[in-house]
């Protein structure tokens, strides 16, 4: 039996519908629909769909289970179809006006106005039902995929994929805040965590950006940018930028930049434990390819190609051990505690212990040491 109590409302077909005391509401077909405390709403088809305090809202079909409301406190919102999907607002936690779910299964928009879910399953924009007042994701969108979440982050976007996340749930202790204007295009298990406004992950598997503003990971697997704003990882596997603003790793495996703002690794090549690294105190340093290379505590130092080359050490001035030093090619070459020095190719060449402004060009087993400055060796041994 259908029941129409409001003025200018209508029920056409179906069974066990109720428009309550609403004005100009409409139910067309289906089974056991209700429109309560909201005017100008419409439900067309489906099973057990319900509108609550949502003027001008629309449900196009689908099914809602039990006593749950399909749309509540969400004027001008629409659920076109699907199973157990909902748009939920709250007068205390935030309304969900003007939001949209296109279809799919068990998708939810909570306390988030102008939000969008196109389809897929188990996707969420907003926060869980126990979220604090204001824990919303205004104008954020998930196009599709499965089990993707946007928490407490305005203007955020997830294109698709599986188990991707922007922001953090308000139930987490010590969460770092929102990640407004952040994007994940696709992939699986990628996350732009709290405090990472304006950040981007393109795709890949298990990539994370943590508390890093305006940073990006294009793809790859298990890459991490942490507390490093304006930093970039292009791809590869298990690369890490930590505490290093404006740092870049273009590709490779097991590359690491730590406490070195503006540092760059072009291609981190490592077959085992991490060793293509730029360590603390190496601002503006560059690793330009090669295999198992390392720069430590040396500002604006560069290693360009080769393998097993190192720049670093401890300077007697107490800072920037081998700043502005360069190794180009070769293997097992090392500059240690020597400022503005240069090795060009060869193997097992060493400039160490305060031999500033010195150079070795090619050859092997050459050594400049003992605080001898301005020494020049060409291709001996």
VOBA-1610 file (N, C-alpha, C; in pm, whole numbers, padded with zeros to 5 digits, always signed):
BEGIN
Unk+00084-00119+00000Unk+00000+00000+00000Unk+00088+00125+00000Unk+00059+00218-00087Unk+00132+00344-00096Unk+00065+00451-00013Unk+00149+00548+00037Unk+00094+00655+00121Unk+00149+00789+00076Unk+00058+00882+00042Unk+00095+01018+00003Unk+00032+01114+00103Unk+00115+01189+00179Unk+00062+01279+00279Unk+00091+01426+00248Unk+00194+01453+00172Unk+00232+01590+00145Unk+00157+01651+00027Unk+00168+01781+00015Unk+00100+01852-00094Unk+00178+01842-00223Unk+00105+01830-00333Unk+00164+01828-00467Unk+00261+01711-00486Unk+00249+01605-00409Unk+00335+01488-00422Unk+00260+01377-00494Unk+00338+01281-00548Unk+00274+01175-00626Unk+00352+01045-00615Unk+00278+00934-00619Unk+00336+00801-00630Unk+00273+00733-00750Unk+00356+00682-00840Unk+00306+00616-00959Unk+00364+00475-00962Unk+00280+00376-00934Unk+00321+00237-00941Unk+00401+00194-00820Unk+00437+00067-00820Unk+00517+00011-00712Unk+00433-00024-00592Unk+00502-00051-00478Unk+00432-00099-00360Unk+00500-00050-00233Unk+00419-00015-00134Unk+00462+00020+00001Unk+00551+00143+00003Unk+00512+00245-00073Unk+00588+00370-00077Unk+00528+00471+00019Unk+00612+00570+00061Unk+00566+00673+00154Unk+00637+00804+00124Unk+00560+00911+00097Unk+00619+01042+00074Unk+00616+01131+00197Unk+00564+01080+00309Unk+00558+01161+00430Unk+00481+01290+00406Unk+00522+01397+00475Unk+00454+01526+00460Unk+00532+01621+00369Unk+00609+01567+00280Unk+00693+01648+00193Unk+00610+01716+00085Unk+00671+01819+00024Unk+00604+01895-00082Unk+00664+01859-00218Unk+00576+01836-00315Unk+00615+01816-00454Unk+00720+01706-00472Unk+00699+01597-00400Unk+00789+01483-00413Unk+00729+01375-00503Unk+00816+01285-00554Unk+00768+01187-00651Unk+00836+01053-00630Unk+00758+00945-00630Unk+00810+00809-00632Unk+00748+00737-00750Unk+00833+00680-00835Unk+00784+00613-00954Unk+00831+00470-00962Unk+00751+00377-00913Unk+00782+00236-00924Unk+00874+00187-00814Unk+00907+00058-00823Unk+00995-00002-00725Unk+00919-00051-00603Unk+00993-00068-00491Unk+00935-00130-00373Unk+00988-00065-00246Unk+00896-00024-00160Unk+00927+00020-00023Unk+01021+00139-00018Unk+00986+00244-00092Unk+01065+00368-00090Unk+01003+00469+00006Unk+01088+00562+00058Unk+01039+00666+00147Unk+01108+00799+00119Unk+01032+00906+00123Unk+01086+01043+00117Unk+01036+01114+00242Unk+01129+01151+00333Unk+01092+01205+00463Unk+01160+01339+00488Unk+01087+01437+00530Unk+01138+01568+00572Unk+01225+01635+00466Unk+01190+01619+00343Unk+01264+01685+00237Unk+01175+01708+00117Unk+01174+01826+00062Unk+01083+01862-00045Unk+01147+01847-00183Unk+01062+01826-00282Unk+01101+01823-00423Unk+01196+01707-00455Unk+01194+01601-00379Unk+01279+01486-00403Unk+01212+01383-00492Unk+01292+01295-00552Unk+01239+01193-00643Unk+01312+01060-00624Unk+01235+00951-00629Unk+01290+00816-00633Unk+01224+00744-00750Unk+01306+00690-00840Unk+01253+00621-00957Unk+01309+00479-00959Unk+01229+00382-00919Unk+01269+00243-00925Unk+01357+00200-00810Unk+01386+00070-00809Unk+01475+00015-00709Unk+01402-00043-00590Unk+01478-00066-00481Unk+01424-00136-00365Unk+01472-00073-00235Unk+01378-00035-00148Unk+01405+00018-00015Unk+01497+00141-00015Unk+01483+00228-00112Unk+01560+00351-00114Unk+01489+00458-00033Unk+01568+00546+00033Unk+01509+00643+00124Unk+01581+00777+00114Unk+01503+00885+00117Unk+01555+01022+00125Unk+01517+01082+00260Unk+01614+01153+00323Unk+01587+01217+00451Unk+01646+01357+00452Unk+01561+01458+00476Unk+01605+01598+00487Unk+01696+01638+00372Unk+01655+01606+00251Unk+01738+01632+00133Unk+01653+01688+00020Unk+01637+01820+00017Unk+01558+01884-00087Unk+01621+01865-00224Unk+01537+01845-00323Unk+01579+01834-00464Unk+01675+01717-00488Unk+01673+01617-00404Unk+01760+01500-00422Unk+01693+01397-00512Unk+01777+01307-00567Unk+01726+01210-00664Unk+01791+01074-00644Unk+01711+00969-00647Unk+01760+00831-00649Unk+01706+00764-00774Unk+01797+00711-00855Unk+01755+00655-00983Unk+01727+00507-00982Unk+01757+00438-00876Unk+01733+00295-00869Unk+01826+00232-00770Unk+01852+00104-00787Unk+01941+00035-00696Unk+01870-00011-00571Unk+01952-00048-00468Unk+01896-00105-00347Unk+01969-00054-00224Unk+01892-00022-00122Unk+01946+00013+00009Unk+01895-00089+00110Unk+01984-00139+00194Unk+01949-00250+00283Unk+01909-00198+00421Unk+01807-00260+00480Unk+01767-00230+00616Unk+01710-00091+00632Unk+01738-00029+00747Unk+01681+00101+00779Unk+01768+00218+00734Unk+01881+00190+00670Unk+01973+00297+00629Unk+01908+00387+00524Unk+01948+00515+00527Unk+01900+00610+00427Unk+01998+00615+00309Unk+01944+00617+00189Unk+02028+00628+00070Unk+02090+00767+00060Unk+02010+00869+00085Unk+02059+01007+00086Unk+02001+01074+00210Unk+02087+01135+00292Unk+02040+01206+00411Unk+02118+01335+00430Unk+02049+01442+00465Unk+02110+01573+00486Unk+02203+01610+00370Unk+02151+01594+00249Unk+02232+01616+00130Unk+02143+01670+00017Unk+02105+01795+00028Unk+02022+01856-00075Unk+02093+01859-00209Unk+02016+01850-00317Unk+02067+01857-00455Unk+02162+01741-00488Unk+02156+01633-00415Unk+02244+01518-00439Unk+02171+01408-00514Unk+02250+01314-00569Unk+02190+01206-00647Unk+02268+01076-00633Unk+02195+00965-00620Unk+02248+00831-00635Unk+02172+00769-00751Unk+02243+00742-00860Unk+02175+00696-00981Unk+02139+00549-00972Unk+02223+00469-00908Unk+02194+00327-00896Unk+02296+00260-00808Unk+02300+00128-00814Unk+02397+00051-00738Unk+02336-00012-00615Unk+02426-00076-00535Unk+02383-00153-00419Unk+02447-00100-00291Unk+02365-00063-00194Unk+02408-00017-00063Unk+02501+00104-00071Unk+02487+00185-00171Unk+02562+00310-00178Unk+02484+00418-00105Unk+02556+00518-00051Unk+02486+00620+00026Unk+02560+00753+00019Unk+02484+00859+00032Unk+02536+00994+00053Unk+02482+01040+00187Unk+02571+01061+00282Unk+02531+01091+00419Unk+02586+01224+00463Unk+02497+01310+00510Unk+02539+01435+00571Unk+02498+01438+00717Unk+02531+01549+00783Unk+02498+01566+00923Unk+02491+01713+00955Unk+02395+01752+01035Unk+02384+01893+01073Unk+02497+01935+01167Unk+02567+01839+01229Unk+02678+01871+01318Unk+02814+01847+01254Unk+02825+01744+01170Unk+02955+01708+01112Unk+02975+01763+00972Unk+02868+01804+00908Unk+02880+01859+00773Unk+02777+01802+00679Unk+02714+01888+00602Unk+02618+01844+00502Unk+02691+01790+00378Unk+02618+01713+00299Unk+02675+01658+00176Unk+02598+01707+00055Unk+02570+01833+00051Unk+02489+01891-00056Unk+02560+01882-00190Unk+02482+01859-00295Unk+02535+01862-00431Unk+02631+01751-00464Unk+02620+01637-00397Unk+02711+01524-00422Unk+02646+01420-00511Unk+02730+01328-00565Unk+02680+01236-00668Unk+02749+01101-00660Unk+02671+00993-00666Unk+02722+00858-00684Unk+02654+00799-00808Unk+02734+00754-00903Unk+02678+00706-01028Unk+02630+00563-01022Unk+02696+00477-00947Unk+02657+00337-00939Unk+02758+00259-00860Unk+02761+00128-00885Unk+02857+00044-00815Unk+02799-00014-00689Unk+02889-00057-00599Unk+02849-00129-00479Unk+02912-00068-00354Unk+02830-00037-00257Unk+02874+00007-00125Unk+02972+00124-00132Unk+02944+00219-00218Unk+03019+00342-00222Unk+02955+00444-00127Unk+03038+00529-00066Unk+02986+00622+00034Unk+03049+00760+00019Unk+02965+00861+00031Unk+03010+00999+00048Unk+02959+01045+00184Unk+03049+01090+00271Unk+03010+01125+00406Unk+03059+01265+00442Unk+02963+01350+00482Unk+02992+01484+00533Unk+03075+01566+00435Unk+03049+01552+00306Unk+03133+01615+00204Unk+03046+01671+00092Unk+03036+01802+00086Unk+02956+01866-00018Unk+03028+01863-00152Unk+02950+01855-00261Unk+03001+01860-00398Unk+03103+01749-00426Unk+03086+01636-00362Unk+03176+01522-00383Unk+03119+01430-00490Unk+03207+01341-00544Unk+03167+01258-00659Unk+03230+01120-00649Unk+03149+01016-00671Unk+03198+00881-00695Unk+03127+00830-00819Unk+03206+00794-00921Unk+03145+00751-01045Unk+03093+00609-01040Unk+03168+00519-00978Unk+03127+00379-00969Unk+03230+00299-00893Unk+03238+00168-00925Unk+03329+00083-00852Unk+03264+00028-00726Unk+03349-00013-00629Unk+03294-00070-00507Unk+03376-00031-00385Unk+03307-00012-00274Unk+03369+00014-00143Unk+03459+00138-00145Unk+03424+00236-00223Unk+03498+00362-00224Unk+03436+00460-00126Unk+03518+00549-00071Unk+03471+00644+00029Unk+03531+00782+00006Unk+03446+00883+00008Unk+03490+01023+00012Unk+03435+01082+00140Unk+03522+01131+00227Unk+03477+01194+00349Unk+03552+01144+00469Unk+03484+01070+00556Unk+03544+01008+00671Unk+03447+00903+00722Unk+03492+00819+00814Unk+03401+00721+00871Unk+03295+00791+00957Unk+03190+00719+00991Unk+03078+00778+01063Unk+03112+00840+01196Unk+03227+00803+01255Unk+03265+00861+01383Unk+03361+00978+01366Unk+03370+01030+01243Unk+03458+01143+01218Unk+03417+01266+01295Unk+03512+01351+01326Unk+03485+01473+01402Unk+03417+01576+01314Unk+03350+01675+01374Unk+03290+01782+01294Unk+03393+01848+01203Unk+03354+01870+01079Unk+03445+01931+00983Unk+03538+01834+00914Unk+03526+01705+00945Unk+03615+01606+00882Unk+03558+01564+00747Unk+03564+01654+00651Unk+03501+01631+00522Unk+03603+01638+00410Unk+03555+01611+00290Unk+03640+01617+00170Unk+03563+01693+00062Unk+03558+01823+00074Unk+03479+01910-00012Unk+03528+01902-00156Unk+03435+01881-00248Unk+03463+01881-00392Unk+03571+01780-00431Unk+03575+01668-00363Unk+03669+01561-00398Unk+03601+01453-00479Unk+03679+01372-00552Unk+03619+01277-00646Unk+03697+01148-00656Unk+03624+01037-00665Unk+03677+00907-00703Unk+03600+00860-00825Unk+03670+00835-00934Unk+03600+00797-01058Unk+03555+00652-01052Unk+03639+00562-01003Unk+03603+00421-00996Unk+03706+00342-00920Unk+03711+00213-00948Unk+03804+00128-00877Unk+03742+00065-00754Unk+03828+00012-00667Unk+03780-00063-00551Unk+03857-00024-00425Unk+03783+00001-00319Unk+03838+00030-00187Unk+03938+00145-00192Unk+03901+00251-00259Unk+03978+00374-00260Unk+03916+00473-00161Unk+04002+00551-00092Unk+03952+00641+00012Unk+04010+00781-00006Unk+03926+00880+00012Unk+03972+01018+00029Unk+03922+01064+00165Unk+04017+01090+00257Unk+03984+01131+00392Unk+04017+01279+00413Unk+03921+01354+00460Unk+03949+01488+00515Unk+04039+01573+00425Unk+04017+01567+00294Unk+04103+01638+00200Unk+04017+01700+00090Unk+04012+01832+00086Unk+03931+01902-00012Unk+03997+01901-00150Unk+03914+01895-00254Unk+03959+01901-00394Unk+04059+01790-00427Unk+04048+01677-00363Unk+04135+01562-00391Unk+04073+01473-00497Unk+04157+01387-00559Unk+04110+01306-00672Unk+04178+01170-00675Unk+04099+01065-00694Unk+04150+00931-00725Unk+04080+00883-00851Unk+04158+00847-00952Unk+04098+00805-01078Unk+04044+00663-01073Unk+04119+00572-01014Unk+04077+00433-01007Unk+04181+00350-00935Unk+04187+00222-00970Unk+04280+00134-00905Unk+04219+00070-00781Unk+04308+00023-00691Unk+04262-00054-00575Unk+04340-00016-00450Unk+04267+00006-00343Unk+04327+00035-00212Unk+04420+00156-00215Unk+04380+00258-00287Unk+04455+00383-00287Unk+04393+00479-00186Unk+04473+00573-00137Unk+04426+00659-00029Unk+04487+00798-00038Unk+04402+00900-00021Unk+04447+01038-00004Unk+04399+01085+00133Unk+04491+01140+00214Unk+04455+01186+00347Unk+04454+01074+00448Unk+04411+01108+00570Unk+04407+01010+00678Unk+04277+01024+00755Unk+04227+00912+00804Unk+04103+00913+00881Unk+04122+00991+01011Unk+04019+01061+01053Unk+04028+01141+01175Unk+04042+01055+01299Unk+04015+00925+01288Unk+04028+00835+01402Unk+04173+00799+01432Unk+04266+00828+01340Unk+04406+00796+01364Unk+04468+00896+01461Unk+04546+00849+01558Unk+04613+00942+01649Unk+04726+01015+01577Unk+04745+01141+01612Unk+04858+01219+01561Unk+04861+01229+01409Unk+04744+01230+01347Unk+04744+01243+01201Unk+04796+01380+01161Unk+04853+01387+01044Unk+04928+01507+01004Unk+04845+01615+00938Unk+04713+01599+00931Unk+04630+01700+00869Unk+04588+01661+00728Unk+04518+01750+00659Unk+04463+01717+00527Unk+04569+01712+00418Unk+04527+01658+00304Unk+04610+01658+00183Unk+04526+01715+00069Unk+04486+01840+00086Unk+04402+01906-00013Unk+04472+01913-00149Unk+04390+01910-00256Unk+04439+01926-00393Unk+04539+01816-00435Unk+04532+01700-00372Unk+04622+01591-00408Unk+04553+01490-00499Unk+04634+01413-00573Unk+04581+01325-00678Unk+04652+01190-00679Unk+04574+01084-00694Unk+04626+00952-00732Unk+04550+00909-00857Unk+04621+00884-00965Unk+04553+00849-01090Unk+04508+00703-01087Unk+04592+00612-01041Unk+04555+00471-01037Unk+04658+00389-00965Unk+04663+00260-00997Unk+04756+00170-00931Unk+04694+00104-00810Unk+04779+00048-00724Unk+04732-00027-00608Unk+04816+00006-00486Unk+04749+00024-00373Unk+04815+00047-00245Unk+04904+00170-00246Unk+04865+00270-00324Unk+04936+00397-00322Unk+04868+00491-00222Unk+04946+00577-00158Unk+04887+00666-00057Unk+04957+00801-00054Unk+04876+00907-00057Unk+04922+01041-00024Unk+04871+01065+00118Unk+04958+01053+00215Unk+04917+01059+00355Unk+04892+01203+00399Unk+04849+01217+00524Unk+04816+01348+00577Unk+04931+01446+00570Unk+04898+01573+00558Unk+04999+01677+00552Unk+05074+01684+00422Unk+05011+01639+00314Unk+05078+01636+00183Unk+04995+01708+00077Unk+04956+01829+00106Unk+04874+01907+00014Unk+04944+01927-00120Unk+04866+01912-00228Unk+04918+01938-00362Unk+05010+01831-00416Unk+05004+01710-00361Unk+05095+01604-00405Unk+05029+01509-00505Unk+05111+01424-00571Unk+05063+01346-00685Unk+05129+01210-00691Unk+05050+01105-00711Unk+05101+00972-00747Unk+05030+00929-00875Unk+05109+00893-00977Unk+05049+00856-01104Unk+04992+00716-01104Unk+05072+00619-01066Unk+05029+00478-01066Unk+05134+00397-00994Unk+05136+00266-01019Unk+05234+00180-00956Unk+05176+00108-00836Unk+05266+00054-00753Unk+05227-00031-00641Unk+05300+00011-00514Unk+05222+00040-00411Unk+05281+00063-00280Unk+05368+00186-00269Unk+05337+00292-00341Unk+05412+00417-00330Unk+05347+00506-00224Unk+05430+00582-00149Unk+05379+00663-00039Unk+05442+00802-00041Unk+05358+00901-00015Unk+05405+01037+00011Unk+05354+01075+00149Unk+05446+01113+00239Unk+05412+01136+00379Unk+05456+01276+00421Unk+05361+01358+00464Unk+05393+01490+00517Unk+05488+01568+00426Unk+05456+01570+00297Unk+05543+01633+00197Unk+05457+01715+00101Unk+05468+01845+00108Unk+05387+01932+00024Unk+05436+01930-00121Unk+05342+01930-00215Unk+05369+01949-00358Unk+05473+01851-00413Unk+05471+01729-00367Unk+05566+01628-00414Unk+05498+01527-00505Unk+05578+01450-00580Unk+05519+01362-00681Unk+05598+01233-00696Unk+05525+01122-00714Unk+05579+00994-00758Unk+05501+00953-00882Unk+05568+00940-00994Unk+05497+00911-01119Unk+05456+00765-01127Unk+05542+00673-01087Unk+05510+00531-01094Unk+05612+00448-01020Unk+05617+00320-01055Unk+05710+00231-00988Unk+05647+00162-00870Unk+05731+00105-00783Unk+05683+00028-00669Unk+05764+00058-00543Unk+05694+00070-00431Unk+05757+00084-00299Unk+05849+00204-00291Unk+05814+00312-00358Unk+05890+00436-00348Unk+05830+00522-00237Unk+05914+00604-00172Unk+05870+00683-00057Unk+05929+00823-00061Unk+05843+00922-00043Unk+05886+01060-00016Unk+05831+01097+00121Unk+05920+01131+00214Unk+05878+01158+00351Unk+05938+01290+00401Unk+05851+01379+00447Unk+05894+01508+00503Unk+05989+01580+00408Unk+05952+01582+00281Unk+06038+01639+00177Unk+05950+01711+00075Unk+05923+01836+00096Unk+05836+01912+00007Unk+05903+01939-00127Unk+05820+01950-00231Unk+05866+01983-00367Unk+05967+01881-00419Unk+05950+01755-00381Unk+06042+01649-00425Unk+05975+01558-00527Unk+06057+01475-00596Unk+06008+01402-00712Unk+06078+01267-00726Unk+05999+01161-00747Unk+06050+01031-00789Unk+05978+00992-00917Unk+06056+00967-01022Unk+05994+00935-01151Unk+05944+00792-01159Unk+06019+00698-01105Unk+05980+00558-01110Unk+06085+00472-01044Unk+06086+00345-01082Unk+06181+00252-01022Unk+06121+00183-00901Unk+06208+00126-00819Unk+06166+00043-00707Unk+06243+00078-00580Unk+06172+00093-00472Unk+06231+00109-00338Unk+06325+00227-00330Unk+06290+00336-00395Unk+06366+00459-00381Unk+06308+00543-00267Unk+06394+00623-00203Unk+06353+00692-00082Unk+06410+00834-00079Unk+06323+00932-00055Unk+06367+01069-00029Unk+06315+01106+00110Unk+06404+01143+00200Unk+06366+01170+00337Unk+06432+01298+00387Unk+06350+01388+00443Unk+06402+01512+00500Unk+06486+01590+00401Unk+06440+01595+00275Unk+06518+01659+00169Unk+06425+01732+00073Unk+06397+01857+00099Unk+06314+01936+00009Unk+06382+01951-00127Unk+06301+01956-00234Unk+06347+01982-00370Unk+06440+01873-00422Unk+06431+01753-00370Unk+06517+01643-00413Unk+06450+01564-00526Unk+06532+01493-00605Unk+06481+01420-00721Unk+06552+01285-00737Unk+06475+01180-00758Unk+06525+01051-00806Unk+06446+01019-00932Unk+06514+01011-01045Unk+06442+00990-01170Unk+06400+00846-01189Unk+06484+00751-01153Unk+06448+00610-01171Unk+06551+00524-01100Unk+06540+00392-01119Unk+06635+00301-01062Unk+06580+00226-00943Unk+06671+00164-00866Unk+06633+00078-00755Unk+06718+00107-00632Unk+06653+00112-00517Unk+06720+00128-00388Unk+06800+00257-00378Unk+06756+00362-00446Unk+06822+00491-00432Unk+06771+00562-00307Unk+06858+00643-00245Unk+06820+00711-00122Unk+06882+00849-00114Unk+06800+00949-00083Unk+06847+01084-00055Unk+06799+01120+00085Unk+06892+01150+00175Unk+06858+01177+00314Unk+06921+01308+00359Unk+06838+01397+00412Unk+06885+01525+00467Unk+06976+01599+00370Unk+06935+01602+00243Unk+07016+01667+00138Unk+06923+01742+00043Unk+06880+01862+00079Unk+06789+01939-00006Unk+06848+01964-00145Unk+06763+01953-00246Unk+06806+01984-00382Unk+06894+01879-00447Unk+06914+01765-00383Unk+06999+01660-00440Unk+06925+01584-00550Unk+07002+01520-00640Unk+06945+01448-00754Unk+07015+01315-00777Unk+06937+01208-00796Unk+06988+01081-00845Unk+06921+01055-00979Unk+07001+01043-01085Unk+06944+01023-01218Unk+06897+00880-01235Unk+06980+00783-01197Unk+06942+00642-01209Unk+07009+00564-01098Unk+06930+00523-01000Unk+06985+00450-00887Unk+06996+00304-00922Unk+07117+00255-00944Unk+07138+00116-00984Unk+07198+00039-00868Unk+07125-00058-00818Unk+07174-00141-00708Unk+07109-00277-00716Unk+07188-00381-00705Unk+07134-00516-00711Unk+07104-00573-00574Unk+07152-00508-00470Unk+07132-00562-00336Unk+07085-00455-00240Unk+07152-00445-00126Unk+07113-00346-00026Unk+07130-00205-00081Unk+07056-00107-00027Unk+07066+00030-00077Unk+07207+00083-00073Unk+07254+00136-00186Unk+07389+00190-00188Unk+07405+00301-00289Unk+07307+00326-00373Unk+07311+00444-00459Unk+07248+00557-00379Unk+07331+00621-00296Unk+07277+00710-00194Unk+07340+00848-00195Unk+07259+00946-00153Unk+07309+01078-00117Unk+07268+01100+00027Unk+07368+01112+00117Unk+07341+01118+00258Unk+07344+01261+00311Unk+07323+01273+00440Unk+07300+01401+00506Unk+07412+01501+00479Unk+07369+01627+00465Unk+07464+01735+00443Unk+07510+01750+00300Unk+07439+01686+00205Unk+07482+01690+00065Unk+07382+01769-00020Unk+07359+01890+00019Unk+07266+01977-00055Unk+07312+01996-00198Unk+07220+01980-00293Unk+07250+02005-00433Unk+07340+01903-00499Unk+07365+01791-00434Unk+07452+01688-00492Unk+07381+01613-00604Unk+07460+01552-00696Unk+07404+01480-00810Unk+07473+01345-00826Unk+07392+01239-00832Unk+07439+01109-00878Unk+07381+01087-01017Unk+07466+01091-01118Unk+07419+01082-01255Unk+07437+00945-01313Unk+07369+00847-01256Unk+07376+00712-01309Unk+07490+00633-01248Unk+07514+00517-01308Unk+07617+00429-01256Unk+07561+00329-01159Unk+07652+00259-01087Unk+07613+00147-01004Unk+07681+00156-00869Unk+07600+00148-00761Unk+07651+00148-00624Unk+07741+00269-00596Unk+07684+00389-00615Unk+07756+00513-00593Unk+07708+00579-00464Unk+07792+00667-00406Unk+07756+00726-00278Unk+07817+00865-00262Unk+07735+00960-00215Unk+07782+01093-00176Unk+07734+01119-00033Unk+07828+01162+00053Unk+07794+01182+00193Unk+07854+01313+00243Unk+07770+01398+00304Unk+07818+01519+00371Unk+07902+01608+00279Unk+07857+01624+00154Unk+07935+01699+00056Unk+07841+01780-00033Unk+07828+01908-00003Unk+07738+01993-00080Unk+07784+02007-00225Unk+07687+02001-00315Unk+07708+02026-00458Unk+07816+01936-00519Unk+07835+01821-00460Unk+07926+01721-00519Unk+07853+01643-00628Unk+07931+01581-00720Unk+07870+01508-00832Unk+07947+01381-00862Unk+07873+01273-00886Unk+07930+01151-00944Unk+07851+01122-01071Unk+07921+01118-01183Unk+07855+01101-01312Unk+07903+00972-01377Unk+07827+00867-01361Unk+07859+00740-01422Unk+07960+00659-01344Unk+07989+00539-01397Unk+08085+00451-01335Unk+08019+00362-01231Unk+08103+00300-01145Unk+08050+00214-01040Unk+08138+00219-00916Unk+08073+00204-00801Unk+08141+00195-00672Unk+08227+00319-00643Unk+08187+00435-00694Unk+08258+00558-00664Unk+08196+00627-00543Unk+08280+00702-00468Unk+08232+00766-00346Unk+08290+00907-00332Unk+08207+00994-00277Unk+08254+01126-00234Unk+08201+01147-00092Unk+08289+01191+00001Unk+08241+01213+00136Unk+08354+01235+00232Unk+08342+01175+00350Unk+08444+01188+00453Unk+08409+01292+00556Unk+08506+01324+00642Unk+08489+01422+00748Unk+08593+01531+00730Unk+08549+01654+00715Unk+08640+01765+00694Unk+08685+01823+00828Unk+08809+01867+00834Unk+08859+01920+00960Unk+08793+02052+00998Unk+08718+02110+00904Unk+08641+02230+00937Unk+08508+02195+01003Unk+08476+02067+01003Unk+08355+02022+01070Unk+08231+02024+00985Unk+08244+02053+00856Unk+08126+02055+00771Unk+08165+02032+00625Unk+08069+01978+00548Unk+08082+01966+00403Unk+08218+01910+00360Unk+08235+01782+00387Unk+08364+01717+00375Unk+08431+01736+00240Unk+08357+01715+00131Unk+08416+01724-00003Unk+08326+01805-00095Unk+08287+01921-00050Unk+08192+02001-00128Unk+08251+02041-00262Unk+08162+02048-00363Unk+08198+02088-00499Unk+08299+01992-00565Unk+08312+01872-00515Unk+08401+01774-00577Unk+08324+01688-00677Unk+08399+01627-00771Unk+08335+01552-00879Unk+08415+01427-00914Unk+08341+01317-00939Unk+08398+01197-00999Unk+08321+01167-01126Unk+08394+01154-01238Unk+08330+01124-01366Unk+08378+00987-01413Unk+08289+00888-01403Unk+08319+00756-01455Unk+08421+00679-01374Unk+08462+00565-01432Unk+08557+00478-01366Unk+08491+00395-01257Unk+08576+00328-01176Unk+08519+00248-01069Unk+08614+00242-00949Unk+08552+00233-00832Unk+08624+00231-00704Unk+08712+00353-00686Unk+08668+00468-00737Unk+08737+00594-00712Unk+08673+00663-00592Unk+08756+00742-00520Unk+08703+00804-00398Unk+08768+00938-00371Unk+08683+01037-00338Unk+08729+01165-00286Unk+08677+01177-00144Unk+08769+01193-00048Unk+08729+01196+00092Unk+08795+01314+00163Unk+08713+01395+00228Unk+08762+01508+00308Unk+08851+01601+00228Unk+08812+01625+00101Unk+08892+01710+00013Unk+08800+01797-00071Unk+08808+01927-00049Unk+08718+02022-00115Unk+08757+02044-00260Unk+08656+02059-00345Unk+08671+02105-00483Unk+08775+02023-00561Unk+08770+01895-00545Unk+08864+01806-00614Unk+08795+01727-00722Unk+08875+01658-00807Unk+08820+01596-00927Unk+08893+01466-00960Unk+08816+01361-00993Unk+08871+01238-01050Unk+08797+01210-01179Unk+08872+01194-01289Unk+08812+01169-01419Unk+08845+01031-01470Unk+08766+00931-01431Unk+08783+00796-01481Unk+08890+00718-01409Unk+08924+00604-01469Unk+09023+00516-01410Unk+08963+00432-01299Unk+09052+00371-01220Unk+09005+00284-01113Unk+09095+00292-00991Unk+09034+00277-00875Unk+09106+00275-00747Unk+09193+00398-00727Unk+09143+00513-00769Unk+09212+00640-00747Unk+09153+00708-00623Unk+09240+00773-00544Unk+09196+00831-00418Unk+09251+00973-00401Unk+09164+01065-00361Unk+09205+01197-00313Unk+09147+01209-00172Unk+09235+01215-00070Unk+09186+01202+00067Unk+09260+01297+00161Unk+09203+01313+00278Unk+09266+01379+00393Unk+09312+01521+00363Unk+09216+01603+00325Unk+09245+01745+00310Unk+09325+01782+00189Unk+09320+01702+00083Unk+09392+01734-00041Unk+09301+01817-00130Unk+09276+01937-00089Unk+09180+02024-00157Unk+09233+02071-00293Unk+09141+02098-00385Unk+09173+02155-00517Unk+09265+02064-00597Unk+09255+01934-00578Unk+09343+01840-00648Unk+09266+01761-00753Unk+09341+01695-00844Unk+09276+01623-00952Unk+09357+01502-00996Unk+09286+01397-01035Unk+09346+01279-01099Unk+09271+01252-01227Unk+09343+01246-01340Unk+09282+01218-01469Unk+09321+01078-01513Unk+09225+00985-01500Unk+09241+00847-01546Unk+09352+00774-01471Unk+09391+00657-01527Unk+09491+00574-01462Unk+09429+00493-01350Unk+09518+00424-01275Unk+09468+00342-01164Unk+09568+00343-01048Unk+09513+00321-00931Unk+09591+00311-00808Unk+09670+00438-00778Unk+09615+00553-00816Unk+09679+00680-00783Unk+09621+00732-00651Unk+09703+00805-00577Unk+09657+00855-00447Unk+09718+00992-00418Unk+09633+01084-00378Unk+09679+01215-00328Unk+09627+01226-00186Unk+09718+01248-00089Unk+09676+01249+00050Unk+09767+01339+00132Unk+09741+01346+00261Unk+09828+01418+00354Unk+09817+01567+00346Unk+09699+01621+00321Unk+09676+01765+00316Unk+09763+01835+00212Unk+09792+01766+00103Unk+09865+01827-00009Unk+09764+01887-00107Unk+09757+02017-00109Unk+09659+02085-00193Unk+09715+02114-00331Unk+09622+02132-00427Unk+09656+02173-00563Unk+09750+02073-00632Unk+09729+01943-00609Unk+09809+01839-00672Unk+09735+01786-00795Unk+09811+01757-00903Unk+09751+01714-01028Unk+09823+01589-01078Unk+09749+01480-01101Unk+09808+01355-01151Unk+09739+01315-01277Unk+09817+01277-01382Unk+09761+01234-01508Unk+09798+01089-01536Unk+09702+01003-01538Unk+09709+00868-01592Unk+09830+00785-01557Unk+09879+00790-01437Unk+09992+00705-01402Unk+09947+00568-01357Unk+10045+00477-01341Unk+10020+00339-01299Unk+09928+00268-01398
//
